[in-house]
Amino acid sequence: MNKPNGNYSVAFPKRWWYPVCRSSSLRRRPRAVTLMDRPLALFRATSGRPAALLDRCAHRNAPLSLGSVHEGCVRCPYHGWTYDGEGRCRDVPGLLVDSSSPTRDVEAHAATEQDGFVWVWGEAGAEPTGRPFPLPKLQGETVFPCDLDCTLHAALENTLDVPHTAFLHRGIFRGVKPKDLKAVRRNLENGCEVEFVGESVGLGRIQGGPLASKVFQHWDRFFMPSIAQVEYRVEDWLRIYNTVLHLPVSPFKTRAWFVLQWSSPVPAALIRPIVQLRGRKVLRQDAAMLARQSERIHRFGGERFSSTELDVLGSAIWRLLRQAERAEQAEQAEGAGASDGAERDQAAEDEPVPDAEVVFRI
C-alpha cells in the first residue's frame, strides 16, 4: 500500500460572501453559526437587518448566541453586556461611567440578506466588495438543507460530477443506456463551467416519451467561493436549476442548501412532489458516500487522489479556491513586511486550468 501524502483539499478564502442560514430562521433570538471554524452570533439589529458578531462576549467570553436581543442589540446572558450590529459595546449594566471602549467591543462581520438567505462576509472588520451570488427567478422552487461530513471542495465537486451519477444514482439520473458525451470546459469570471453536448432528454426512468424528440442542454457551473449550479433545458418546455449554496463550517463539515427551481407548462403542484422525492433520495446517497470518503481519508492520514480527464471540474475548482486563499495570505504577509518563498514556488499550481474538451461514455 502506498503511503498517503497527508494532503487535504481545504481552502478558506475569506473575502467573499457565504450563506449562513435561511432568512426565515433568524427571528427574535440570536442564532449560533460557524463559518470557516469561526463561531458567530447572528441577530437582527436596527430595522431588522442581519448582524454577525464573534460569538464571544468581550467580558468573560460567554456565547452571545445564548443571549437575547433588545432594541437592535444583542445582550450577553452572563452579565448583560450589550452590543450593536457593528460589535460596539453599548451598555455594561451597573457601570456608572461611559461603557464605550475599544477593549469592550467584539469583532463584527458584514451581513446582508438576499434571495431568502442571510449572507456573511468571511473577513471580520472588512468592507465587502460586490453582492452575494444571485439565485435565478423561476416559477417553482423547493429547498433542501443538508449537513455533509466532507470538505467544501469535496461537496462542490460532488454536485458537479457527472460520472458518479451513473453508479451512485443509477436509475435516478442515468444508467439506462450509456452513450458518448462531449464535455466542454470553460473558465468564467470567478468560476468555471462545463457544457455537456449530446446528452439525451430524460433522467433515469423518465427517459423517452414526449420529450424524446426535443433538444436537451446541460451545464454544470462553479462560482466562487461556494456555489455549485446545475442547469438543464429542454427547449421552451422545461428549465431546471439546482443551485447549491455551501457554508464551510470547518475543514470536514459543510452545510449545503439545495435550491431546486424550475419553469414549465406543467403546474408546479405536479412537479414539486417528484422533485422533492428524487432530490431527497439523491442527497441521502451523496451524503452517505461523502461521509465514508472522509472517513477513509482520515483513516489513511490524508488524500491521495488519482484523476483523469473525466474529472472535468474538480481540479479547476480547487485551483480557484487555493488561488484566492493564497492571494489573501500573500497580501497579509506583504502588509506585515514578510514574504514566503514557498508561496512563490506554488505559482504554477495556481495557474487557471485551461479550457478543454473531453469525450466520455456514460
N, C-alpha and C positions, 0 to 999 in steps of 0.2 A: 504494500500500500504506500502510495506517495505521501509524503508529509505535507500537510496544508501550509500555505504561506502565511496564514494568520491575518490576511486582509479582510476588511469588512467594508461593504459599499455604503458607508454612512457619510453624508454631507449635509450640513445645515446652513445654507446661505440665509443670512438674516435680513437683508434689505429688500424684502418682498412682503406682500400681503399673504396671510394664511387664514383659512377658515377655522373658527374655533368652536362654534355652536350654531344651532338654529336660532333665529331671532325670537321665535315663539317660546324658547326655553329660558330666555333671560327676562325675568319678570321683576317682582318686587324685592327679591332677596339676592344677595351676591351668589355667584357661581364660581366654583373652582375648575380651572382647566390647566393643562400642562402643554406648553409649546416648546419643543426642542429642549426637553429636560428642565424647563424653567416654569415653576409654579406661578400661576397668575390668578388674581381675583377679578372677575368681571362683575360689573354692576351698571345700573342705569343712572347716569349723572344728570346734570341740569338738562331740562327739556326732554328727558328720556333717552338722550344719546348714550351709546355704549362707552364704557371706560374700562381700561385694563391696567391694573397695578400689580407689582410684585406682591405675591401672596405672603407677605411677612411684615407685620407691624414693626415700625422702627423702634418702639419702646422695649418690648420683651419678646419680639419675634413670634407672637401668636398669629395664626392664619386669619387674615382679613375676610376670607371667603366664608368663615363661620359667623361673621358679624351680621350687621343689619344696615339698611340704607335709610338715611334721614335727610330730607331736603337736598337730594342730589349728591350726598356724600356717604361714604362707607364708614361705619363705626366699628372699631375693634371690639370683639366680645369680651376681652380680658379687662382692660382699664378704660375703654371708651374713647381712646384717641380716634379722631375723625379726620378723614382725608377726602379731598375733592378729586375730580376726574383727572387732574394733572399730577396727583400724588402729593400735593401740598398739605401739610398738617394744618387743619383749620380750628381744631379745638382739643385741649387737654383738660378734661374735667378736674376741677379742684385747683387748677393753677390760676393764681391771681394776677399774673403778668401776661404779656403778649405771648401766645403759644407758637407763633411763627418762627421757624429756624430751619435752615437747610439740613441740619443734622436730624431733624424730626420728620423730614419728608421721605417718601418711598419712590422708587423708580416707576415710571409710567411708560406704557406703550401706546402709540396711536391706535385708535379703534374706530371702526365705521360699520355701517350696515349696508348691505346690497343684496338684492335678489333673495331675501328671506334668510340670509346668513349674517352672523357677526364675524368680521374680519379684524385681525390684529397684525400690526406691523412688527416684523420679527426683531428689530433692533430697538432697544429701550432708549428713550430720550431723543429719538431721531425724527426728523420731518419726513413723512412719506413722499415718494415720488410716484405719481400716477394713481390709478384706481385699481381695485380688485378685478379679477377676471370676470367679465360679464357672461351670464348664462343666456342661452338662446330663449326666445319668446315663442312658444308653440302652444297649441290648444290644449294638449293633455300633459299632465305631469304627475309623477309619483316619486317619492324619495325613500331610499333605504339607507339607514345608518349601519355601519359595520365596524367592529374593532378587529384589527389584524395584528397578529404576532409576527411582525416582519419589519424590515427596513422600509423607509419611504421609497427607495429605489426599487425594491422588490415588488412593492404594491403597484407602483406606476407601470413597471414593465409587464406585470401580470395582466393588468387591464388591457394593455395594448399588444399582447402577444397572441397572434393568430394560431400558430401550430398547436398549442396545448388544447385548444377548443375541440379538436377532433378526437382527443383522448379523454381528458378530464370531463368534458361536457358533451361527450358523444350522444347524439340523439336530440340534444337541445339546440346546438349550433350546426354541427357538421357531422360527417360520418356516414352519410347516405351513399355517396359515390364520389371518390376522390377525383379531382381534376386539376389541371395546371393553372396557376395564377401568376400574374406578374405584379410584383410589389415595387412601386416607385417611391423612393425615399427622397424627401426634400427638406432643406433647412428653412426654418421660419424665423422671424424676429422673436427672440427669446423662446424658441421652441423648435419643433421638428414634426414632420408628418409623413405618413405612408399612404399612398393611394393604391388600392388593390384593383387590378384590371382583369376582367374575365370571370368574376365570381358569379355564381348562379343566384337567382332570386330564391329566397326562402331560407329558413333557419331550421335545420333538423327536419322534424316531421312536417313542418309547414311547407316544404318544398313542393313546387309544381302548382297545379290548379290554375286559377285565372291569372296568376302573376307570372306564369312561366314565360310568356312572350314579351314581358316588359324589361327595360334596361335597368340593371341593378348597379348602384355605385356604393363604394365603401371606402371611408377614410379613417385612419387612426392618427390622433394628434396628441402631442405633449406640449404644454405651456408651462413655463417657469412660474413658481418653483414646484408646484404640487398638483397640477391639473392634468388629468388624462381624459381624453374625449374620443368617443367612437361615433361616427356619423354614418347612417345608412339612408340611401334614397332609392325609391322605386318610381322613377319618372315623376309625374304630378300626383301619384296615388298615395304615396306614403313617404314620410320623412321621420327618422328617429335619431335622437341624440341621447347618448349615455355619457353624461359629463360627471366625472368622479372628482370630488374635492377632497384632498388629503390633508390631514393635520398630523405632522410628525410629532408624536408625543415624546418619544425617547428613541434611542438608536434602534430598538427592536419592537417598538409599539407604534402603530399608526392607526388613527381613526379616519374612516372614509365615509363620505355621503355620496351615494349613487343617485344622481338626479336623472331619471329617465323621462324624456319628453318626446312628444310625437304630434304630428298633424296628419290627418287622414279623413276621407269622406265617411269612414266608419265611425259611428258615435263613440266618444271616449268611454262611455259606460260599458261598452263591449270589449274595448281593447284593454282597459285598466286591469281587470282580473287576470287576463292571460299574461300581461307584462309582470304583474306582481308575483304570480305563481312561479313563472320561469325565472324571474330575476332573483327571488329568494333562494331558489334551488342552486343557481349558479354561484351566488355569494357564499352559500354554505360549503360548496365544493372547493371554491378558491380559498376561503379562509382556513379550511382544514389542511389543504396542501401547503399553503404558505407557513402555517404553524409547524408542520412536520419538516419543511425545508429549513426553517430557522433552528429547529431542534438539532438537525444534522450538522448545520454549520457550527453551532456551539459545541456539539459533541466532538467534532474534529478540529476545533481550535481556529476556525476561520473559513473563508470562502476559497474554493478552488474551482473556478468556472472554466469550462471549455466551450467556446462559442463557434457558431458557423454563420454563414451569410443569411440563414433563415431567421436569425435573431436580429431583426432589422432595426429595432429601436432601442434595445437595451443599452448598448454602448453609447449611443448618441445622447440618451437621457443622462447617463452617468457623467459624461464629459461636461454637459451643460451645468449640472449641479455642482460638480467639483470645480469647474472653472469659475463659477460665481463665488463659491466659498473662498477659493484661493485669492481671487481678486480683492475680496474684502480683507482677508488676512494680510495680504501684501500692503494694502493701503494703511492698515493699522500699524504694521511694522515700520513703514516709512514714516508715519507720523510720530512714532516713538523713537526714530533715529536708528532703527535696527534693520538688518537685511538678512535674508536666509538664502544661501546658495542652493540649498536643496529645492527650494521653491522654483528657482530659475531652471534647475535641471528637469523640471516637470513640464516645461513649455511645450514640448512635442505632444505630451499626453493631453494637454489642454486644447490642442487644435480641434476645431469642429470636425465631426465625422462628415466626409464629403457626400454629396448627393449620389444616389446609386440606384440601380435596377437589379432585381433578382427574380428568377422564376422558380417556383417550387410547386409541389403537388400536395394537395390537401383535400 
